[in-house]
Amino acid sequence: MCAALIGVDRYAVSQLTSQVPTMLALVRAGLGCALIPRSIMTMGVHGVRYRELAPADAHSVTLHACWSPDNPNPTLHRLAAALTREPRFHG
């Protein structure tokens, strides 16, 4: 999505992380860009420029939920059941 926003149709992924502090450190080091939640903008990391995306810039993405079927947590099982029943969570 970042590449599409700047009009690049091909890119090479050199670093991939799900940890926001690591993303910001990589961005600060000049190793690319990252999509982050709005709340992270308040961290104000020096050397990182933040830009809120306008709705016109938004792209839809496919998200997947995953979990261990052996996990005994009852909350997890209620969430999994809700994801299965709710039509808005299906493609």
TIMI-2910 file (N, C-alpha, C, CB; in pm, 1 decimal, decimal comma, always signed):
<rs>
+----------+----------+----------+----------+----------+----------+----------+----------+----------+----------+----------+----------+------+
!      n_x !      n_y !      n_z !     ca_x !     ca_y !     ca_z !      c_x !      c_y !      c_z !     cb_x !     cb_y !     cb_z ! resn !
+----------+----------+----------+----------+----------+----------+----------+----------+----------+----------+----------+----------+------+
!    +82,6 !   -119,4 !     +0,0 !     +0,0 !     +0,0 !     +0,0 !    +86,4 !   +125,0 !     +0,0 !    -93,6 !     +0,3 !   +120,2 !  Met !
!   +194,4 !   +122,0 !    +76,2 !   +282,6 !   +239,4 !    +77,9 !   +334,4 !   +267,1 !    -62,5 !   +401,0 !   +218,4 !   +175,9 !  Cys !
!   +375,5 !   +161,8 !   -132,8 !   +428,3 !   +179,5 !   -267,7 !   +321,1 !   +235,6 !   -360,5 !   +481,9 !    +46,4 !   -322,5 !  Ala !
!   +199,8 !   +187,4 !   -347,4 !    +90,8 !   +236,8 !   -432,3 !    +63,5 !   +384,7 !   -407,7 !    -36,6 !   +155,8 !   -407,7 !  Ala !
!    +76,0 !   +428,6 !   -284,7 !    +51,4 !   +568,8 !   -252,6 !   +148,9 !   +663,2 !   -321,8 !    +58,9 !   +589,1 !   -103,8 !  Leu !
!   +270,3 !   +614,3 !   -347,5 !   +368,8 !   +700,6 !   -413,1 !   +388,7 !   +663,3 !   -559,7 !   +501,9 !   +693,1 !   -339,7 !  Ile !
!   +303,2 !   +574,9 !   -611,8 !   +306,1 !   +543,0 !   -753,6 !   +411,6 !   +442,9 !   -795,8 !   +325,5 !   +665,5 !   -829,2 !  Gly !
!   +459,5 !   +362,1 !   -704,3 !   +556,9 !   +258,5 !   -737,7 !   +482,1 !   +127,4 !   -752,5 !   +669,2 !   +247,6 !   -629,0 !  Val !
!   +501,1 !    +59,8 !   -865,6 !   +427,7 !    -64,9 !   -884,7 !   +507,8 !   -188,3 !   -844,0 !   +386,0 !    -77,6 !  -1028,6 !  Asp !
!   +637,8 !   -172,2 !   -821,8 !   +719,5 !   -284,5 !   -775,5 !   +807,3 !   -237,1 !   -661,5 !   +805,9 !   -343,3 !   -890,9 !  Arg !
!   +828,3 !   -320,1 !   -566,5 !   +915,3 !   -284,3 !   -455,2 !   +974,1 !   -410,7 !   -395,4 !   +838,4 !   -203,4 !   -347,9 !  Tyr !
!  +1080,8 !   -395,7 !   -327,3 !  +1144,8 !   -508,4 !   -259,4 !  +1127,8 !   -488,8 !   -109,1 !  +1296,8 !   -520,3 !   -298,2 !  Ala !
!  +1083,5 !   -590,9 !    -42,6 !  +1071,0 !   -585,8 !   +102,9 !  +1204,6 !   -627,3 !   +161,5 !   +954,7 !   -678,0 !   +154,8 !  Val !
!  +1267,4 !   -535,7 !   +234,1 !  +1394,4 !   -570,7 !   +295,0 !  +1378,8 !   -599,0 !   +444,2 !  +1495,3 !   -459,3 !   +273,1 !  Ser !
!  +1276,6 !   -540,6 !   +504,9 !  +1250,0 !   -561,7 !   +647,0 !  +1099,3 !   -576,1 !   +664,7 !  +1306,7 !   -443,8 !   +734,4 !  Gln !
!  +1059,0 !   -667,5 !   +747,0 !   +917,4 !   -687,2 !   +773,5 !   +901,6 !   -707,9 !   +923,1 !   +859,5 !   -808,1 !   +692,3 !  Leu !
!   +818,8 !   -625,7 !   +986,3 !   +799,4 !   -636,5 !  +1131,3 !   +656,9 !   -598,0 !  +1167,4 !   +900,2 !   -547,1 !  +1207,3 !  Thr !
!   +609,6 !   -649,9 !  +1277,2 !   +477,3 !   -611,2 !  +1326,3 !   +488,9 !   -523,6 !  +1451,2 !   +392,6 !   -736,2 !  +1356,8 !  Ser !
!   +609,6 !   -503,5 !  +1500,6 !   +631,7 !   -423,3 !  +1620,4 !   +647,4 !   -276,3 !  +1581,8 !   +756,5 !   -473,2 !  +1697,8 !  Gln !
!   +557,5 !   -191,8 !  +1630,5 !   +557,4 !    -50,4 !  +1592,7 !   +688,8 !    +19,8 !  +1627,0 !   +442,6 !    +20,8 !  +1661,0 !  Val !
!   +747,3 !     +1,8 !  +1745,2 !   +875,2 !    +69,4 !  +1771,8 !   +984,3 !    +30,4 !  +1670,5 !   +922,8 !    +36,5 !  +1913,9 !  Pro !
!   +984,0 !    -95,8 !  +1630,1 !  +1080,5 !   -140,2 !  +1529,5 !  +1051,5 !    -73,9 !  +1396,0 !  +1077,6 !   -293,5 !  +1514,7 !  Thr !
!   +923,2 !    -63,6 !  +1357,9 !   +886,2 !     +4,3 !  +1233,8 !   +938,3 !   +147,2 !  +1233,6 !   +734,0 !     +3,3 !  +1214,9 !  Met !
!   +914,0 !   +218,8 !  +1343,0 !   +955,5 !   +358,0 !  +1351,3 !  +1107,2 !   +370,7 !  +1346,1 !   +901,8 !   +421,5 !  +1478,8 !  Leu !
!  +1178,1 !   +277,3 !  +1409,1 !  +1324,7 !   +280,0 !  +1405,0 !  +1374,9 !   +256,9 !  +1262,7 !  +1383,5 !   +173,5 !  +1500,1 !  Ala !
!  +1311,9 !   +164,7 !  +1189,2 !  +1350,1 !   +139,3 !  +1051,0 !  +1321,0 !   +260,1 !   +963,1 !  +1277,2 !    +16,5 !   +997,3 !  Leu !
!  +1206,9 !   +323,6 !   +984,4 !  +1173,2 !   +443,7 !   +908,6 !  +1274,9 !   +553,4 !   +938,1 !  +1030,1 !   +491,7 !   +942,3 !  Val !
!  +1304,5 !   +573,7 !  +1066,0 !  +1401,4 !   +676,5 !  +1105,2 !  +1538,7 !   +649,4 !  +1043,9 !  +1412,8 !   +683,4 !  +1258,2 !  Arg !
!  +1572,1 !   +522,3 !  +1026,7 !  +1701,0 !   +484,9 !   +967,5 !  +1700,7 !   +498,6 !   +815,1 !  +1736,4 !   +341,8 !  +1006,0 !  Ala !
!  +1585,6 !   +538,4 !   +758,7 !  +1577,8 !   +557,3 !   +613,7 !  +1551,6 !   +431,3 !   +534,9 !  +1702,5 !   +617,7 !   +565,4 !  Gly !
!  +1496,7 !   +330,1 !   +600,7 !  +1473,5 !   +202,2 !   +534,8 !  +1329,4 !   +183,3 !   +488,6 !  +1511,2 !    +90,7 !   +627,1 !  Leu !
!  +1257,6 !   +290,5 !   +462,3 !  +1124,4 !   +275,3 !   +405,2 !  +1017,7 !   +354,3 !   +475,1 !  +1086,2 !   +134,2 !   +405,6 !  Gly !
!   +896,7 !   +303,0 !   +463,8 !   +780,4 !   +367,4 !   +523,6 !   +698,0 !   +261,1 !   +594,2 !   +695,4 !   +442,2 !   +416,4 !  Cys !
!   +601,7 !   +304,3 !   +672,5 !   +518,5 !   +210,8 !   +747,7 !   +377,9 !   +265,8 !   +760,1 !   +578,2 !   +183,5 !   +887,0 !  Ala !
!   +281,8 !   +178,3 !   +763,4 !   +143,9 !   +214,3 !   +794,6 !   +124,3 !   +184,7 !   +942,0 !    +40,0 !   +135,9 !   +704,8 !  Leu !
!    +81,8 !   +285,7 !  +1016,0 !    +68,9 !   +272,2 !  +1161,2 !    -67,6 !   +321,4 !  +1205,7 !   +180,7 !   +350,0 !  +1234,1 !  Ile !
!   -112,9 !   +279,4 !  +1323,7 !   -237,8 !   +333,4 !  +1377,9 !   -220,9 !   +481,1 !  +1413,5 !   -282,5 !   +252,9 !  +1502,1 !  Pro !
!   -327,6 !   +556,4 !  +1407,3 !   -326,4 !   +699,9 !  +1438,9 !   -266,1 !   +726,0 !  +1576,5 !   -468,6 !   +757,2 !  +1432,8 !  Arg !
!   -295,7 !   +640,1 !  +1672,6 !   -249,2 !   +662,6 !  +1809,6 !    -96,8 !   +668,0 !  +1819,8 !   -302,3 !   +553,6 !  +1900,4 !  Ser !
!    -25,8 !   +606,3 !  +1729,6 !   +120,0 !   +603,1 !  +1734,1 !   +178,7 !   +739,1 !  +1698,4 !   +174,0 !   +496,0 !  +1639,3 !  Ile !
!   +102,9 !   +822,8 !  +1628,7 !   +152,0 !   +955,4 !  +1591,2 !   +189,1 !  +1037,6 !  +1714,4 !    +46,6 !  +1029,6 !  +1508,3 !  Met !
!   +127,4 !  +1008,9 !  +1827,5 !   +155,8 !  +1084,9 !  +1949,7 !   +294,4 !  +1054,6 !  +2006,0 !    +50,4 !  +1055,0 !  +2055,1 !  Thr !
!   +357,1 !   +946,8 !  +1959,7 !   +491,0 !   +913,3 !  +2007,8 !   +592,7 !  +1018,4 !  +1963,0 !   +532,8 !   +774,0 !  +1957,4 !  Met !
!   +567,0 !  +1081,5 !  +1849,3 !   +653,1 !  +1189,2 !  +1802,6 !   +800,7 !  +1153,4 !  +1794,9 !   +636,8 !  +1306,1 !  +1890,8 !  Gly !
!   +834,0 !  +1044,2 !  +1730,6 !   +972,9 !  +1001,2 !  +1717,5 !  +1048,7 !  +1100,7 !  +1629,6 !   +981,3 !   +857,5 !  +1658,1 !  Val !
!  +1159,4 !  +1154,5 !  +1682,0 !  +1241,7 !  +1249,8 !  +1607,8 !  +1296,2 !  +1183,1 !  +1481,4 !  +1358,0 !  +1303,0 !  +1696,3 !  His !
!  +1287,4 !  +1253,9 !  +1369,9 !  +1338,2 !  +1200,9 !  +1243,5 !  +1237,2 !  +1121,1 !  +1165,5 !  +1456,5 !  +1116,5 !  +1268,8 !  Gly !
!  +1112,6 !  +1118,6 !  +1213,5 !  +1005,3 !  +1047,5 !  +1143,7 !   +895,1 !  +1147,2 !  +1112,8 !   +950,4 !   +927,8 !  +1228,6 !  Val !
!   +853,4 !  +1150,1 !   +988,9 !   +742,7 !  +1237,6 !   +948,6 !   +616,1 !  +1153,6 !   +940,9 !   +772,0 !  +1307,9 !   +811,1 !  Arg !
!   +510,0 !  +1206,2 !  +1000,5 !   +381,8 !  +1137,4 !  +1003,0 !   +286,4 !  +1208,4 !   +906,8 !   +322,9 !  +1133,2 !  +1147,7 !  Tyr !
!   +208,0 !  +1132,2 !   +834,8 !   +106,6 !  +1189,4 !   +747,9 !    -21,1 !  +1109,3 !   +765,9 !   +152,5 !  +1189,9 !   +598,9 !  Arg !
!   -126,8 !  +1177,7 !   +808,3 !   -255,1 !  +1109,5 !   +820,6 !   -312,0 !  +1090,7 !   +681,0 !   -354,1 !  +1189,3 !   +911,7 !  Glu !
!   -356,2 !   +970,5 !   +652,2 !   -410,6 !   +940,8 !   +520,7 !   -554,7 !   +987,9 !   +512,1 !   -401,2 !   +790,7 !   +490,6 !  Leu !
!   -585,2 !  +1057,4 !   +405,6 !   -722,1 !  +1100,5 !   +381,0 !   -804,0 !   +979,8 !   +336,8 !   -727,3 !  +1213,8 !   +273,8 !  Ala !
!   -935,9 !   +983,8 !   +357,7 !  -1018,6 !   +871,0 !   +313,4 !   -997,9 !   +836,9 !   +165,7 !  -1164,9 !   +901,9 !   +338,1 !  Pro !
!   -968,0 !   +936,6 !    +82,5 !   -945,3 !   +910,8 !    -59,8 !   -819,2 !   +827,7 !    -81,0 !   -934,9 !  +1042,7 !   -137,1 !  Ala !
!   -724,2 !   +832,2 !    +15,5 !   -600,9 !   +754,6 !     +5,0 !   -619,0 !   +610,7 !    +52,7 !   -490,7 !   +821,5 !    +84,9 !  Asp !
!   -728,6 !   +586,6 !   +120,5 !   -747,4 !   +456,5 !   +184,8 !   -764,8 !   +345,1 !    +82,2 !   -868,3 !   +460,6 !   +277,8 !  Ala !
!   -707,1 !   +233,5 !   +114,3 !   -722,8 !   +112,2 !    +34,9 !   -778,4 !     +6,4 !   +128,5 !   -586,5 !    +66,2 !    -31,1 !  His !
!   -855,9 !    -84,2 !    +74,8 !   -903,9 !   -189,5 !   +162,3 !   -800,1 !   -301,3 !   +163,8 !  -1043,4 !   -242,2 !   +116,3 !  Ser !
!   -790,1 !   -365,7 !   +275,4 !   -696,5 !   -475,9 !   +290,8 !   -771,6 !   -595,2 !   +346,7 !   -577,4 !   -436,9 !   +382,6 !  Val !
!   -718,0 !   -711,4 !   +322,0 !   -774,9 !   -833,5 !   +376,9 !   -699,0 !   -868,6 !   +503,5 !   -769,3 !   -950,1 !   +274,0 !  Thr !
!   -771,1 !   -881,5 !   +611,8 !   -711,7 !   -921,0 !   +739,0 !   -756,2 !  -1062,1 !   +772,4 !   -750,7 !   -822,6 !   +852,3 !  Leu !
!   -671,9 !  -1132,8 !   +839,9 !   -703,7 !  -1269,8 !   +880,4 !   -684,5 !  -1282,1 !  +1030,7 !   -615,0 !  -1373,4 !   +804,5 !  His !
!   -770,4 !  -1355,3 !  +1093,7 !   -754,4 !  -1387,1 !  +1235,2 !   -698,0 !  -1528,4 !  +1243,6 !   -890,7 !  -1374,6 !  +1313,8 !  Ala !
!   -609,1 !  -1550,6 !  +1337,4 !   -557,4 !  -1686,3 !  +1355,2 !   -536,7 !  -1711,9 !  +1504,3 !   -423,8 !  -1706,8 !  +1276,1 !  Cys !
!   -549,1 !  -1835,1 !  +1541,9 !   -533,6 !  -1873,3 !  +1680,9 !   -510,3 !  -2022,6 !  +1687,7 !   -656,8 !  -1832,4 !  +1764,7 !  Trp !
!   -463,4 !  -2068,2 !  +1800,8 !   -442,1 !  -2210,8 !  +1821,2 !   -574,0 !  -2275,5 !  +1860,5 !   -333,8 !  -2236,3 !  +1929,1 !  Ser !
!   -613,8 !  -2379,7 !  +1791,2 !   -738,4 !  -2447,0 !  +1829,1 !   -730,3 !  -2513,5 !  +1965,5 !   -774,9 !  -2550,0 !  +1725,5 !  Pro !
!   -609,9 !  -2528,9 !  +2018,2 !   -591,3 !  -2591,0 !  +2149,5 !   -599,1 !  -2490,7 !  +2263,9 !   -458,5 !  -2662,1 !  +2154,2 !  Asp !
!   -613,3 !  -2361,3 !  +2232,4 !   -617,5 !  -2258,9 !  +2336,9 !   -749,4 !  -2271,1 !  +2413,8 !   -601,8 !  -2115,8 !  +2275,7 !  Asn !
!   -744,4 !  -2288,2 !  +2546,2 !   -866,2 !  -2307,9 !  +2624,3 !   -938,2 !  -2178,1 !  +2663,3 !   -832,8 !  -2384,1 !  +2748,0 !  Pro !
!   -885,3 !  -2062,9 !  +2626,8 !   -943,1 !  -1934,4 !  +2667,2 !  -1086,3 !  -1921,8 !  +2614,9 !   -856,4 !  -1816,8 !  +2615,5 !  Asn !
!  -1187,3 !  -1909,5 !  +2703,9 !  -1326,1 !  -1901,0 !  +2659,2 !  -1355,1 !  -1773,5 !  +2579,6 !  -1418,5 !  -1908,2 !  +2778,5 !  Pro !
!  -1283,5 !  -1666,8 !  +2607,1 !  -1303,6 !  -1543,4 !  +2531,7 !  -1261,9 !  -1563,0 !  +2386,5 !  -1224,5 !  -1427,5 !  +2595,1 !  Thr !
!  -1154,5 !  -1633,3 !  +2365,5 !  -1109,0 !  -1662,5 !  +2229,9 !  -1215,1 !  -1742,6 !  +2154,5 !   -975,3 !  -1739,6 !  +2233,0 !  Leu !
!  -1274,7 !  -1839,8 !  +2218,6 !  -1376,7 !  -1921,5 !  +2152,7 !  -1501,5 !  -1839,4 !  +2120,0 !  -1414,3 !  -2040,8 !  +2241,4 !  His !
!  -1537,9 !  -1743,9 !  +2206,2 !  -1652,0 !  -1656,0 !  +2176,5 !  -1619,3 !  -1565,5 !  +2058,2 !  -1689,4 !  -1570,6 !  +2300,5 !  Arg !
!  -1496,6 !  -1514,7 !  +2053,5 !  -1455,9 !  -1431,4 !  +1940,6 !  -1458,9 !  -1512,1 !  +1811,2 !  -1315,3 !  -1373,1 !  +1964,0 !  Leu !
!  -1403,8 !  -1631,9 !  +1813,1 !  -1402,3 !  -1716,2 !  +1692,6 !  -1544,2 !  -1744,8 !  +1645,2 !  -1327,8 !  -1848,6 !  +1719,7 !  Ala !
!  -1634,7 !  -1770,5 !  +1738,5 !  -1775,2 !  -1795,7 !  +1701,2 !  -1837,4 !  -1671,0 !  +1639,6 !  -1857,5 !  -1840,6 !  +1824,6 !  Ala !
!  -1809,0 !  -1554,3 !  +1696,7 !  -1863,8 !  -1429,6 !  +1642,6 !  -1809,6 !  -1403,2 !  +1502,8 !  -1831,1 !  -1311,3 !  +1735,2 !  Ala !
!  -1681,4 !  -1428,0 !  +1481,0 !  -1622,6 !  -1407,6 !  +1348,3 !  -1684,5 !  -1501,6 !  +1244,7 !  -1470,8 !  -1428,4 !  +1353,8 !  Leu !
!  -1721,4 !  -1619,5 !  +1288,0 !  -1782,2 !  -1716,8 !  +1196,9 !  -1925,5 !  -1679,4 !  +1162,8 !  -1778,4 !  -1856,2 !  +1257,9 !  Thr !
!  -2000,6 !  -1624,3 !  +1261,1 !  -2141,9 !  -1593,0 !  +1237,8 !  -2167,6 !  -1461,2 !  +1169,2 !  -2213,8 !  -1593,4 !  +1365,4 !  Arg !
!  -2080,7 !  -1362,2 !  +1189,6 !  -2105,9 !  -1227,6 !  +1138,5 !  -2073,8 !  -1217,6 !   +989,8 !  -2023,7 !  -1125,1 !  +1216,5 !  Glu !
!  -2174,4 !  -1188,9 !   +904,7 !  -2150,1 !  -1181,0 !   +761,4 !  -2053,2 !  -1070,1 !   +722,2 !  -2279,5 !  -1161,1 !   +690,0 !  Pro !
!  -2046,1 !   -962,8 !   +800,8 !  -1955,3 !   -852,2 !   +763,5 !  -1808,9 !   -890,9 !   +777,5 !  -1983,5 !   -729,1 !   +849,5 !  Arg !
!  -1780,0 !  -1004,7 !   +843,9 !  -1643,0 !  -1049,0 !   +858,7 !  -1603,7 !  -1151,7 !   +753,6 !  -1622,4 !  -1106,0 !   +995,8 !  Phe !
!  -1687,9 !  -1171,9 !   +657,0 !  -1658,6 !  -1268,7 !   +549,3 !  -1634,7 !  -1192,4 !   +419,2 !  -1776,0 !  -1372,1 !   +532,0 !  His !
!  -1550,5 !  -1247,1 !   +333,7 !  -1521,2 !  -1184,2 !   +205,5 !  -1627,5 !  -1201,8 !   +110,7 !  -1399,3 !  -1234,5 !   +148,0 !  Gly !
+----------+----------+----------+----------+----------+----------+----------+----------+----------+----------+----------+----------+------+
</rs>
